[in-house]
Amino acid sequence: MKVYRGILLQNCIVDLIYTVGTAIAEPLVVFKNGQELIILNGYLRDIPLGWNFAILDFWIFGLTFTMTSISVQFIYRYLVLVKSVNISRKVFAAMLSVPFTLTIIHCIITGILYFPIQEKVEIANREFGMYLIEEGMNHTGAGLIGRSDRIDVYVIAFDLFLLAGGGYSIIIWCSANILLHMRKNTHSATPKVREMNKQLNKALFAQALGPLAICVIPMLTYVYCIVTKVDAVSMTIILGFSLVWIPVVNPLLTIWFVTPYKMAILKCTLFFPNRIDTS
């Protein structure tokens, strides 16, 4: 497991970035008549326009990087297990720099297309006004706005599709080669190594499928709302809550599928009062 400390640490850092962004922004994603509005709903919602725009863009960075960086774990495991490559910290950082750069580009595109200029703020006030008023205060300016009568929402949806499709294509290819390698070399490994590889495979697959399962329903709903231009404010707000659970699901899946971690947690409960060896 020491060899894979890098990818486990990667999960922690990426999830922490997204958690911080979500805690600060508390975003709401709503659609009406094909218009998309991402609302800064946290305690800082009444700060100047440029700052609340930056906070929401940081949240988008955390969400997107959570998805795009998953493939790095599988590339890392493929190189270590199948190709027997000793990956240094610099090489691992270089591998992470690819999804990091793609995520930055996505955030820049989102910033350019969704920046709340005065014209868009007026549209948001007309379309979403009743949802932006709280205790007599209007929070219309606190958001990113995508218009369906332009290319805004379509470009962002297509870019997300490319990022997710490219990342999961890499995951599928690496997974197939890893499983094939393990099947060919299953007799040469000790039972302990085979069991650990099996647990790690399950953990990585679960971490790859977890965010996809959590995001797929909201994302497909968003695309449907864009194409059909329906009024789905309440439904999209409710579906958006599932995005918050990504940083929770990842560590829970790791703990569940990797036995030493699971036993260490269970050791602290009343169900396992006796000493459990987690070495």
Beta strands, then each sheet from edge to edge (+ up, - down):
strand 1: 28-32
strand 2: 35-39
strand 3: 133-134
strand 4: 137-138
strand 5: 143-146
sheet 1: 1+ 2- 5+
sheet 2: 3+ 4-
end
